[in-house]
């Protein structure tokens, strides 16, 4: 253990023992340095680690304070019980309605999966992009290499070391966001009518990609803390000719869980036995509240069967439209699919992101966002426990900025969303996250923004609408 880690551990233990109370100011960097007989830089690193781990928060010109840490909700959502057979994905109209609502002005969008775009740590990126645009050369206006800008692929390879991956820049193909990475991966490894196993509930974007390619989805029971059931998946593999598994194992959308390392290894071993690929969506992986971030399934892959997909849409900004895939043994197929869909990825945002990472801006931004989202999660859970009906079940995300809420069976969240929308608040109905239309009593909420009276009032409004619906039953 490094010296700064020992100092951070001592402080976190004192917080756990209530030596330092929630909201209390912690010793200054100089005081910490003197008390532990370490250098100023070591004390700074210790506080940086405490921020990453959600123990402390930095307040400008004031110092470091103990974070308020919410205990896990008393009731977590139930283990999902999806349809036990492959089905055609539906819900496109509902997805379209959700996407259309995101452009409505003055709407409190608890439904969206968009990061905090007002973060000051994004300003260096906008300056870099502006400078590149001013000094744009002819090469920026031409087609980029089919694999993407090498400078960005090099930086992505360096970032992925934190997830346990050892990738060469040529192992990576950039895409127009993670959606294209997922879609091209699906097209590369499946044929019309094939069955794809998915965790359930599952991200509606990847589900719609399954629908668009004429595939069938087989939803696998999923635990809100540990993820997809390996036992249920094995039974499904014995019963159905599954051609691929699509999963978000780290900081899952919408449940927020991170699969234990042992489960990730078991999943990979299972797919090796049946010789099928895994499409791993790692778009929220860098937003894990744990530092260092959890390893990806890809990091254990020695056979190239994992297609690792991600993007900067959730860590930086969705408008950049820059994602990537490390397709392993399926590189040629994915490259061909990318060519026939988009041919190349826009050059300017690739170069801007590459420079932002190289200058250390990405690491600083991620560190701040992890701490912010961690704190916002705890506040959001507290609001829901305070205002929602008794018996409400709430997930306990280990990263990212999304929360899954399970309401009494009689509440239809599509109807609830229609009611809240008329009063200026949107939610994401649970039915969007199922191929077969399950989870009608569930919803996904975001906690992207810093806690505010506006957002608390939005949660109160949703709770009031729930009570109104219950009173009419």
Buried (B, 14 or more C-beta within 10 A) or exposed (E): EEBBEEBBBBBBEBBEEEEBEEEEEBBEBEEBBEEBEBEEEBBBBBBBBBBBBBBBBBEEEEBBBBBBEBEEBEEBBEEBEBBBEBBEBBBBEBBEBBEEBEEEEEBBBBBBBBBBEEBEBBEBBEEBBEEBEEEEEEEBEEEBBBBBBBBBBBBBBEBBEBBBBEBEBEBBBBBBBBBBBBBBBBBBBBEEEBBBBBBBBBBBBBBBBBBEBEBBBBBBBBBBBBBBBBEBBBBBBEEBEBBBBBBBBBBBBBBBBBBBBEBBBBBBEBBBEEEBBBBBBBBBBBBBBBBEBBBBBBBBBEEBBBBBBBBBBBBBBBEBBBBBBBBBBBBEBBBBBBEEEBEBBBBBBBBBBBBBBBEEBBBBBBBBBBBBBBBBBBBBBBBBBEBBEEEBBBBBBBBBBBBBBBBBEEBBBBEBBEBBBEEEBBBBBBBBBBBBBBBBBBBBBBBBBBBEEEBBEBBBBBBBBBEEBEEEE
